[in-house]
Amino acid sequence: MALQGAPAFRGSPALQGAPVRSRLLLAVWWAVVAGTSAGAKILPPPSNLDYSFTQMCTLNWTWNPPQNISSSCNLEYSSDIVINDVPQDRREWSKSLFRVTDAFLDEEMGFKVRSECKRDNSSEPSPWVETSLQPKGIPGTAAVDLSCVWHNLEYMVCMWHAGENASSDTNYTLLYWFDGLKNPEKCSNYSIDQGIFGCIFNLTFPKVTNTYPAISILIRGDSEEIRPVCASKNPTTLVKPATPSQVTLSKINDKIHLKWSESETFPKGCLVYEIKCRNGDSDTGRIIPSEENSVSISGIDPNSKYIFKVKAKPKPDCYSSEFYSDWSEEKSIGEKKDSTIYLVLIITIPFIVAVSTIILLVYLKRLKILILPPIPDPREILKRMFGEQNEDSQSSAKDDSMNTYDRLIIEEEIHSLVLTEASESTNSEKENK
């Protein structure tokens, strides 16, 4: 099946090219020489090593059996994968004439196979027969850091970054396939946020089970210059449950009962829960595990406030995922007595009492004066009476002396004035004569 961005042709000796055939002939010749010198029998290698894409990210490697193999030979084939000329230690032994592997489209992928006679010390394995799948596109343009999360067994979210050599306007396309789909599906709900590409696609299976087929994901560019990349994901390792909902609290006597709704998408008994309980405004609290959708907590303080939240995780017996759900919304029960109220009361009450006491004392003193006025002292009355008379007589005498003095001064002034006028009149008469 041909797919854009992934090879859709069958390999052949012609496609392998002359260098591969030369290496094979050289290896055969070297093995024959070594075997002849050592006297050991060298098995002939498999022939016509080839590959084909069975799906967009799945390769089927095939070969033909060697010729002239003894009937006493328990023939098997040893095969291995090579990435960028580095063996991957994925060697397998099989009697089959094929091997199915994942495709590595962003790197040079090689495959090698040889013949072996098991439990036969009289023969040596054949030389390796090799072929390779060359990547397309410019190096460094393939999507990197691909990660996927399967949310609540309903939809999958995949995120990745652009390759370091990809242009800023590069667009990527994600396709996915798993056993049960006739053709690969294309993801259409894309997003880009601060250089992070993302895509969401529905992923559900007709029957809820604990085992699911592997998901093959192909990310390719919008041009031939962008190198495609393939990835195979085990969905059971990517499961993330939904946040627990409908959390309710109730308190009976000295126990708090916490309950939340069960998941409608997970099989019963395939989720475990963690409940975080903290007292009042404390940031720390204790974690309470539970395998049911409810829990009871005893030994509570009736004068304290308790805050709860819940999260879920797939049970290891059902899924291999380590993803927790998000924490539920916090719920609280009980009331914590505020110490500030007591502090305010301690300060306020004595102050009010003190002010009230002062006001009461002042009021009582004025009331006493009104009800029981003080009795005057007769001696003081007589003293004031006689003292006022003396002051009046002294004042009158002083005023009389002052008046006499003033009269004398006035009389002298008048007398001097009369003498002056008389003198002036005499002088005037003399002048007239």
C-alpha positions as CSV (number, residue, x, y, z in Angstrom):
1,M,0.0,0.0,0.0
2,A,1.5,3.3,-1.1
3,L,1.6,6.2,1.4
4,Q,3.0,9.6,0.9
5,G,6.1,10.1,3.0
6,A,6.7,6.4,3.4
7,P,8.3,4.0,0.9
8,A,5.6,1.8,-0.7
9,F,7.8,-0.4,-2.9
10,R,9.3,-3.8,-2.6
11,G,13.1,-4.0,-2.3
12,S,15.0,-6.1,-4.7
13,P,18.6,-7.0,-5.5
14,A,18.5,-4.3,-8.1
15,L,17.5,-1.7,-5.5
16,Q,20.1,-2.9,-3.1
17,G,22.8,-1.8,-5.6
18,A,26.2,-3.2,-6.5
19,P,27.9,-2.3,-3.2
20,V,25.6,-4.7,-1.2
21,R,26.2,-7.5,-3.7
22,S,30.0,-6.9,-3.6
23,R,30.0,-7.1,0.2
24,L,28.0,-10.3,0.1
25,L,30.3,-11.9,-2.4
26,L,33.4,-10.8,-0.5
27,A,31.9,-12.2,2.8
28,V,31.1,-15.5,1.1
29,W,34.5,-15.7,-0.4
30,W,36.2,-14.9,2.9
31,A,34.0,-17.5,4.7
32,V,34.8,-20.2,2.1
33,V,38.5,-19.5,2.4
34,A,38.4,-19.5,6.2
35,G,36.3,-22.6,6.3
36,T,38.6,-24.4,3.9
37,S,41.6,-23.6,5.9
38,A,40.0,-24.7,9.1
39,G,38.3,-27.7,7.7
40,A,34.8,-26.5,8.9
41,K,31.7,-26.5,6.7
42,I,30.3,-23.1,6.0
43,L,26.5,-22.9,5.4
44,P,25.3,-21.1,2.4
45,P,23.5,-17.8,3.1
46,P,19.8,-17.0,2.4
47,S,19.1,-15.3,-0.9
48,N,16.8,-12.6,-2.4
49,L,16.6,-10.6,0.8
50,D,13.8,-8.1,0.3
51,Y,11.3,-5.9,2.2
52,S,7.8,-4.4,1.8
53,F,5.5,-2.1,3.7
54,T,2.5,-4.1,5.1
55,Q,1.3,-0.9,6.8
56,M,2.5,2.7,6.9
57,C,5.0,2.0,9.7
58,T,5.5,-1.8,9.4
59,L,8.1,-3.6,7.3
60,N,8.0,-7.2,6.2
61,W,11.5,-8.6,5.5
62,T,11.6,-11.7,3.4
63,W,14.2,-14.1,2.0
64,N,14.6,-17.4,0.3
65,P,16.2,-20.5,1.9
66,P,19.8,-21.5,1.0
67,Q,20.5,-24.3,-1.4
68,N,22.1,-27.7,-0.7
69,I,21.4,-27.8,3.0
70,S,21.8,-31.2,4.6
71,S,18.7,-32.9,5.9
72,S,20.4,-33.4,9.3
73,C,20.7,-29.6,9.7
74,N,18.1,-28.0,12.0
75,L,18.0,-24.9,9.9
76,E,17.1,-21.6,11.5
77,Y,17.6,-18.0,10.5
78,S,19.2,-15.4,12.7
79,S,18.3,-11.8,11.9
80,D,19.0,-8.4,13.4
81,I,18.2,-4.7,12.8
82,V,20.9,-2.1,12.2
83,I,20.3,1.7,12.6
84,N,22.9,4.0,11.1
85,D,25.3,1.0,10.9
86,V,24.9,0.3,14.6
87,P,23.4,-3.1,15.6
88,Q,20.4,-2.7,17.8
89,D,20.7,-6.1,19.7
90,R,17.3,-7.2,18.5
91,R,18.4,-10.5,17.2
92,E,15.8,-13.2,16.7
93,W,16.0,-16.8,15.6
94,S,13.2,-18.3,13.6
95,K,12.5,-21.0,11.0
96,S,10.2,-18.6,9.1
97,L,11.4,-16.9,5.9
98,F,10.2,-13.5,7.0
99,R,10.3,-11.1,9.9
100,V,8.0,-8.1,10.6
101,T,9.5,-5.0,12.2
102,D,8.7,-1.4,12.8
103,A,10.0,1.1,10.2
104,F,12.5,3.7,11.1
105,L,11.9,6.3,8.4
106,D,14.0,9.2,9.9
107,E,17.2,7.1,10.0
108,E,19.1,4.7,7.8
109,M,17.6,1.3,8.7
110,G,19.5,-1.9,7.8
111,F,18.5,-5.5,8.1
112,K,20.7,-8.6,8.1
113,V,20.0,-12.4,8.1
114,R,22.1,-15.6,8.0
115,S,21.6,-19.3,8.1
116,E,22.5,-21.5,11.2
117,C,22.3,-25.1,12.0
118,K,21.2,-25.5,15.6
119,R,23.0,-28.1,17.7
120,D,25.4,-28.9,14.9
121,N,29.0,-28.4,15.7
122,S,30.2,-29.6,12.3
123,S,29.0,-26.5,10.5
124,E,29.5,-22.8,10.8
125,P,26.8,-20.1,10.3
126,S,26.6,-18.6,6.9
127,P,27.8,-15.0,6.2
128,W,25.4,-12.2,6.8
129,V,23.2,-11.0,4.0
130,E,22.3,-7.3,4.4
131,T,20.0,-4.7,2.9
132,S,19.0,-1.2,4.0
133,L,16.2,1.3,3.7
134,Q,17.4,4.8,3.0
135,P,15.6,7.8,4.5
136,K,14.0,10.5,2.4
137,G,14.0,14.2,3.0
138,I,16.5,16.6,4.6
139,P,18.2,15.4,7.8
140,G,17.0,17.2,10.9
141,T,13.5,18.1,9.5
142,A,11.6,15.2,11.0
143,A,9.3,15.8,14.0
144,V,11.0,15.1,17.3
145,D,10.0,14.5,21.0
146,L,6.7,12.8,20.1
147,S,4.6,12.0,23.1
148,C,1.0,10.7,23.3
149,V,-1.6,10.3,26.1
150,W,-4.8,8.3,25.9
151,H,-7.4,10.2,27.8
152,N,-10.1,8.2,29.6
153,L,-10.0,5.5,26.9
154,E,-11.8,8.0,24.6
155,Y,-9.3,10.2,22.7
156,M,-5.6,10.4,22.2
157,V,-3.5,13.6,22.3
158,C,-0.1,13.6,20.6
159,M,2.4,16.4,20.8
160,W,5.8,17.0,19.1
161,H,8.3,19.6,18.2
162,A,9.5,20.5,14.7
163,G,13.0,19.3,13.6
164,E,15.9,21.6,14.2
165,N,16.4,22.1,10.4
166,A,12.7,22.5,9.6
167,S,11.6,26.0,8.5
168,S,9.3,28.0,10.7
169,D,6.3,27.6,8.3
170,T,6.6,23.8,8.2
171,N,3.2,22.0,8.6
172,Y,3.0,18.4,9.7
173,T,0.4,15.8,9.2
174,L,-0.3,12.9,11.6
175,L,-1.7,9.6,10.5
176,Y,-2.5,6.6,12.7
177,W,-3.4,3.0,12.2
178,F,-4.0,0.0,14.4
179,D,-5.1,-3.6,13.7
180,G,-8.8,-3.3,13.0
181,L,-8.7,-0.2,10.8
182,K,-8.9,-0.9,7.0
183,N,-6.9,2.2,6.2
184,P,-4.8,4.7,8.1
185,E,-6.8,7.6,9.6
186,K,-5.7,11.2,9.3
187,C,-5.8,13.5,12.3
188,S,-7.6,16.7,11.6
189,N,-7.8,18.6,15.0
190,Y,-4.4,20.3,15.0
191,S,-2.9,23.0,17.2
192,I,0.3,24.9,17.6
193,D,1.3,26.6,20.8
194,Q,4.8,28.2,21.3
195,G,6.4,25.9,18.8
196,I,4.7,22.7,20.2
197,F,2.5,20.9,17.6
198,G,-0.5,18.9,18.8
199,C,-3.3,16.8,17.4
200,I,-6.3,15.1,19.0
201,F,-8.1,12.2,17.5
202,N,-10.8,9.8,18.8
203,L,-9.6,6.4,19.9
204,T,-12.1,3.9,21.1
205,F,-12.5,0.2,20.7
206,P,-15.8,-1.7,20.3
207,K,-15.1,-3.9,23.3
208,V,-13.5,-2.7,26.5
209,T,-10.6,-4.9,27.3
210,N,-7.3,-4.9,29.1
211,T,-5.3,-5.6,25.9
212,Y,-5.2,-3.3,22.9
213,P,-3.4,-3.4,19.6
214,A,-0.3,-1.2,19.1
215,I,-1.0,2.2,17.5
216,S,1.2,3.1,14.6
217,I,1.8,6.8,14.1
218,L,3.3,8.5,11.1
219,I,4.2,12.2,11.1
220,R,5.2,13.7,7.7
221,G,5.6,17.1,6.3
222,D,3.7,19.0,3.6
223,S,6.7,18.7,1.2
224,E,9.1,16.0,0.2
225,E,11.9,17.9,1.9
226,I,10.5,17.0,5.3
227,R,11.7,13.7,6.6
228,P,8.9,11.4,7.8
229,V,9.0,9.7,11.2
230,C,7.2,6.6,12.5
231,A,6.4,5.5,16.0
232,S,4.6,2.6,17.5
233,K,2.8,3.2,20.8
234,N,1.4,0.7,23.3
235,P,-1.9,2.3,24.3
236,T,-2.1,0.5,27.7
237,T,1.0,2.5,28.8
238,L,-0.6,5.8,27.8
239,V,-3.9,5.7,29.7
240,K,-4.8,8.7,31.7
241,P,-8.2,8.6,33.6
242,A,-10.6,11.5,33.7
243,T,-10.8,13.7,36.8
244,P,-13.1,12.2,39.5
245,S,-16.4,14.1,39.6
246,Q,-19.4,14.5,41.8
247,V,-17.4,14.4,45.0
248,T,-19.7,14.6,48.0
249,L,-18.9,14.8,51.8
250,S,-21.0,13.9,54.8
251,K,-20.2,13.8,58.5
252,I,-21.8,11.3,60.9
253,N,-20.7,11.4,64.5
254,D,-16.9,11.3,64.4
255,K,-16.6,10.0,60.8
256,I,-16.4,11.8,57.5
257,H,-17.7,9.9,54.5
258,L,-16.3,10.8,51.0
259,K,-17.8,9.5,47.8
260,W,-17.4,10.2,44.1
261,S,-18.8,8.9,40.8
262,E,-17.4,5.8,39.1
263,S,-15.9,5.9,35.6
264,E,-18.2,4.9,32.8
265,T,-15.3,4.1,30.4
266,F,-13.0,1.9,32.5
267,P,-13.8,-1.7,33.4
268,K,-15.0,-2.1,36.9
269,G,-12.1,-2.5,39.4
270,C,-9.5,-1.1,37.0
271,L,-8.9,2.2,38.8
272,V,-7.3,3.0,42.1
273,Y,-7.7,6.3,43.9
274,E,-5.7,8.6,46.1
275,I,-7.4,11.0,48.5
276,K,-5.6,14.0,49.9
277,C,-6.9,15.2,53.3
278,R,-5.6,18.3,55.0
279,N,-6.7,20.2,58.1
280,G,-7.7,23.8,57.7
281,D,-5.4,26.0,55.7
282,S,-2.4,23.7,55.8
283,D,-0.7,23.0,52.5
284,T,0.4,19.5,53.5
285,G,-1.8,16.6,54.3
286,R,-2.0,12.9,54.3
287,I,-2.7,10.6,51.4
288,I,-5.3,7.9,51.7
289,P,-5.4,5.1,49.1
290,S,-8.6,3.4,48.1
291,E,-9.7,0.8,45.5
292,E,-13.3,1.9,45.8
293,N,-15.1,5.1,44.9
294,S,-15.7,5.9,48.5
295,V,-13.8,6.2,51.8
296,S,-14.6,6.8,55.4
297,I,-12.3,8.7,57.8
298,S,-12.6,8.4,61.5
299,G,-11.0,10.2,64.5
300,I,-11.8,13.7,63.3
301,D,-11.7,16.8,65.4
302,P,-15.3,18.3,65.5
303,N,-13.8,21.8,65.9
304,S,-11.7,21.6,62.7
305,K,-12.2,22.1,59.0
306,Y,-11.2,19.3,56.6
307,I,-10.5,19.7,52.9
308,F,-10.4,16.8,50.5
309,K,-9.5,16.2,46.8
310,V,-9.3,13.0,44.8
311,K,-7.3,11.7,41.8
312,A,-7.4,8.3,39.9
313,K,-4.8,6.0,38.4
314,P,-5.1,2.9,36.2
315,K,-4.7,-0.3,38.2
316,P,-1.5,-2.1,37.4
317,D,-3.4,-5.4,36.9
318,C,-5.4,-3.7,34.0
319,Y,-3.0,-1.2,32.5
320,S,0.7,-0.4,32.6
321,S,0.2,3.3,32.6
322,E,1.8,5.6,35.3
323,F,-0.4,8.6,34.5
324,Y,-2.6,10.0,37.2
325,S,-5.8,12.0,36.5
326,D,-5.9,15.6,37.5
327,W,-7.0,16.4,41.1
328,S,-10.7,16.9,41.6
329,E,-12.1,20.1,42.9
330,E,-11.5,20.6,46.6
331,K,-14.4,20.0,48.9
332,S,-14.5,21.0,52.6
333,I,-16.5,20.1,55.6
334,G,-16.6,21.4,59.2
335,E,-15.7,24.9,60.5
336,K,-12.5,25.9,62.1
337,K,-12.8,28.4,65.0
338,D,-11.0,31.6,64.2
339,S,-8.5,32.4,66.9
340,T,-8.5,36.1,65.9
341,I,-12.0,36.4,67.3
342,Y,-10.8,35.3,70.7
343,L,-7.9,37.7,70.5
344,V,-10.2,40.6,69.7
345,L,-12.6,39.7,72.5
346,I,-9.7,39.4,75.0
347,I,-8.6,43.0,74.1
348,T,-12.1,44.5,73.6
349,I,-13.9,43.3,76.7
350,P,-11.4,44.7,79.3
351,F,-11.3,48.0,77.5
352,I,-15.1,48.2,77.5
353,V,-15.2,47.4,81.2
354,A,-12.6,50.0,82.0
355,V,-14.4,52.8,80.1
356,S,-17.7,51.8,81.6
357,T,-16.3,51.9,85.1
358,I,-14.9,55.4,84.6
359,I,-18.1,56.7,83.2
360,L,-20.1,55.1,86.1
361,L,-17.8,56.7,88.7
362,V,-18.1,60.1,87.2
363,Y,-21.9,59.8,87.0
364,L,-22.1,58.5,90.6
365,K,-20.1,61.5,91.9
366,R,-22.3,64.0,90.1
367,L,-25.4,62.2,91.4
368,K,-24.0,62.3,95.0
369,I,-23.6,66.0,94.7
370,L,-27.1,66.5,93.5
371,I,-28.6,64.3,96.2
372,L,-26.4,65.2,99.1
373,P,-25.0,68.7,98.6
374,P,-22.2,69.8,101.0
375,I,-23.1,71.8,104.2
376,P,-21.4,75.3,104.3
377,D,-19.1,76.2,107.2
378,P,-20.4,79.2,109.2
379,R,-16.9,80.4,110.0
380,E,-16.2,80.8,106.3
381,I,-19.5,82.6,105.8
382,L,-18.7,85.1,108.7
383,K,-15.1,85.6,107.4
384,R,-16.4,86.4,103.9
385,M,-19.0,88.8,105.3
386,F,-16.6,90.8,107.5
387,G,-13.9,90.7,104.9
388,E,-16.2,92.3,102.4
389,Q,-17.1,95.1,104.8
390,N,-13.5,96.0,105.5
391,E,-12.7,96.0,101.9
392,D,-15.6,98.4,101.3
393,S,-14.5,100.9,104.1
394,Q,-10.9,100.9,102.9
395,S,-12.0,101.5,99.4
396,S,-14.2,104.5,100.5
397,A,-11.4,106.1,102.5
398,K,-9.1,105.7,99.7
399,D,-11.6,107.3,97.4
400,D,-12.1,110.2,99.8
401,S,-8.4,110.9,100.1
402,M,-8.0,110.8,96.4
403,N,-10.9,113.3,96.0
404,T,-9.4,115.8,98.6
405,Y,-6.1,115.7,96.8
406,D,-7.7,116.3,93.5
407,R,-9.7,119.3,94.9
408,L,-6.5,120.9,96.2
409,I,-4.8,120.6,92.9
410,I,-7.8,122.1,91.1
411,E,-8.1,125.0,93.6
412,E,-4.3,125.8,93.1
413,E,-4.7,125.8,89.4
414,I,-7.7,128.2,89.6
415,H,-5.9,130.5,92.0
416,S,-2.9,130.7,89.8
417,L,-5.1,131.4,86.8
418,V,-6.8,134.3,88.6
419,L,-3.5,135.9,89.6
420,T,-2.3,135.7,86.1
421,E,-5.3,137.4,84.6
422,A,-5.2,140.1,87.3
423,S,-1.5,140.8,86.5
424,E,-2.2,141.1,82.8
425,S,-5.1,143.6,83.3
426,T,-2.9,145.9,85.5
427,N,-0.2,146.0,82.9
428,S,-2.6,147.0,80.2
429,E,-4.0,149.9,82.1
430,K,-0.6,151.3,82.7
431,E,0.2,151.2,79.0
432,N,-3.0,153.1,78.2
433,K,-2.2,155.9,80.5
